[in-house]
Amino acid sequence: MVTRVLEVGFGTGFNALLTAMTAQIHEAPPVFVSLEREFLPAAPFAALNHGAVLNEARLAEALVAWRRAQPGNVAPGRYPASRAPEAVFDLHVGEATATALPASTFEVV
């Protein structure tokens, strides 16, 4: 079973990581559609070291790798999803009120 999550404000990715960790326990990998006005640059994002804080290196590394795969300066638009086994991250950068959402429902907002 997949859980679709609409997140307004991806920020540091900490909440997305916590949600993905919890979803692993319940075998319900989340699909995140995240709306973010300004995406944190890759270097500070990696320096947050979520893996050490949460004692979950593998999933945190996947999240950092996904961020590094995005452009350094993220312009408004949609960025391809990371399809890690634990979660899918689909990022939409720009004003949330001007973002066209996928034609699907969400279990969690």
C-alpha positions as CSV (number, residue, x, y, z in Angstrom):
1,M,0.0,0.0,0.0
2,V,1.3,3.5,-0.9
3,T,0.5,6.6,1.1
4,R,0.3,9.8,-0.8
5,V,1.5,12.9,1.2
6,L,1.0,16.5,0.2
7,E,3.6,18.6,2.0
8,V,3.6,22.4,2.0
9,G,7.1,23.5,2.9
10,F,9.7,20.8,2.3
11,G,12.3,22.9,4.2
12,T,15.2,20.8,5.5
13,G,13.4,17.5,4.6
14,F,13.4,16.4,8.2
15,N,9.6,15.8,8.4
16,A,9.7,13.9,5.1
17,L,12.5,11.7,6.4
18,L,10.6,11.0,9.7
19,T,7.5,10.1,7.7
20,A,9.4,7.8,5.4
21,M,11.0,6.1,8.5
22,T,7.6,5.6,10.1
23,A,6.1,4.3,6.8
24,Q,8.8,1.6,6.6
25,I,7.6,0.2,9.9
26,H,4.0,0.0,8.5
27,E,5.1,-1.1,5.0
28,A,3.4,1.8,3.4
29,P,6.0,3.7,1.4
30,P,5.0,7.3,1.0
31,V,4.8,9.3,-2.2
32,F,5.6,12.9,-1.3
33,V,4.4,15.8,-3.4
34,S,6.3,18.7,-1.7
35,L,5.6,22.3,-2.4
36,E,8.6,24.6,-1.6
37,R,9.1,28.2,-2.3
38,E,12.9,28.1,-2.1
39,F,14.8,24.8,-2.0
40,L,17.7,24.7,0.4
41,P,21.1,24.5,-1.5
42,A,22.7,21.0,-1.6
43,A,25.7,21.7,0.6
44,P,23.8,23.0,3.6
45,F,21.2,20.3,3.0
46,A,23.9,17.6,3.3
47,A,25.6,19.3,6.3
48,L,22.4,18.9,8.3
49,N,23.4,15.2,8.8
50,H,19.9,13.9,9.3
51,G,21.3,10.3,9.3
52,A,23.3,10.8,12.5
53,V,20.5,12.7,14.2
54,L,18.0,10.0,13.4
55,N,20.3,7.0,13.4
56,E,19.0,6.2,9.9
57,A,21.9,6.6,7.5
58,R,20.6,4.7,4.5
59,L,17.4,6.6,4.1
60,A,19.1,10.0,4.9
61,E,21.8,9.3,2.3
62,A,19.1,8.6,-0.3
63,L,17.5,12.0,0.5
64,V,20.8,13.8,0.3
65,A,21.7,12.0,-3.0
66,W,18.3,13.1,-4.3
67,R,19.0,16.7,-3.4
68,R,22.5,16.6,-5.0
69,A,20.9,15.4,-8.2
70,Q,18.9,18.6,-8.4
71,P,20.4,21.8,-9.8
72,G,22.4,24.0,-7.5
73,N,20.1,27.0,-7.9
74,V,16.7,25.5,-8.1
75,A,14.4,27.7,-10.3
76,P,10.6,27.5,-10.0
77,G,9.2,24.3,-11.6
78,R,8.8,20.6,-11.0
79,Y,11.8,18.4,-10.3
80,P,11.9,14.7,-11.0
81,A,11.0,12.3,-8.3
82,S,13.5,10.2,-6.5
83,R,12.3,6.6,-6.5
84,A,14.0,5.1,-3.5
85,P,12.4,1.9,-2.2
86,E,11.4,3.7,1.0
87,A,9.8,6.8,-0.6
88,V,9.2,8.9,-3.7
89,F,9.9,12.6,-3.5
90,D,8.3,14.8,-6.1
91,L,9.3,18.5,-5.6
92,H,7.5,21.5,-6.9
93,V,9.4,24.8,-6.4
94,G,7.5,28.1,-6.5
95,E,4.5,29.7,-4.9
96,A,2.2,27.0,-3.6
97,T,-0.9,28.9,-4.7
98,A,0.3,28.9,-8.3
99,T,1.3,25.2,-8.4
100,A,-0.7,22.8,-10.4
101,L,-1.1,19.6,-8.3
102,P,-1.3,16.1,-9.7
103,A,-4.8,14.9,-10.4
104,S,-4.8,12.5,-7.5
105,T,-5.9,12.3,-3.9
106,F,-3.7,12.5,-0.8
107,E,-4.1,10.5,2.4
108,V,-2.1,13.0,4.4
109,V,-1.6,16.7,4.1
